[in-house]
Amino acid sequence: MRLLSALAAGSRQLARRVLIRAALALACALSGTIGLGFATYALFEALRPQYGVVNASIALGTIYLVFAGILYLCYRRAGSSPVANAFLGQSRGLEGNAEALKAAARASEAPQAVALAMSAELVKQMTPLQLTLLAVISGFVAGRRL
């Protein structure tokens, strides 16, 4: 009987968490939509005196169509090939390289070889999003140094 009460308490907590997340997601979507509406109206009012009602409407429509096209291309790219399967294939290829790097690090005991072997191990554990963010941060730091 204790098992059933523990399961019921766990499912209540899970249901509460899901309900709270759904309510917060709805609130975020609603406030984002309202904000987008106000931003659109403000941009329309800024463009209307210079270009007229028709041209301002065409400009706003073009902006939204370009944005929708970019989102559609991102959607197609994300849905075309599963990222996890592609990353697993790449990590399997990295395993052989990581073993070779470890062996080289043990043989030479050079700090650079040890750091390279450690980074290969770290890369195998990271998700593609984390790798992308790491590349962005590295590029930003390198750009700031130049």
Secondary structure, 3 states (H helix, E strand, C coil): CHHHHHHHHHHHHHHHHHHHHHHHHHHHHHHHHHHHHHHHHHHHHHHHHHHHHHHHHHHHHHHHHHHHHHHHHHHHHHHHCCHHHHHHHHHHHHHHHHHHHHHHHHHHCCHHHHHHHHHHHHHHHCCHHHHHHHHHHHHHHHHHHC
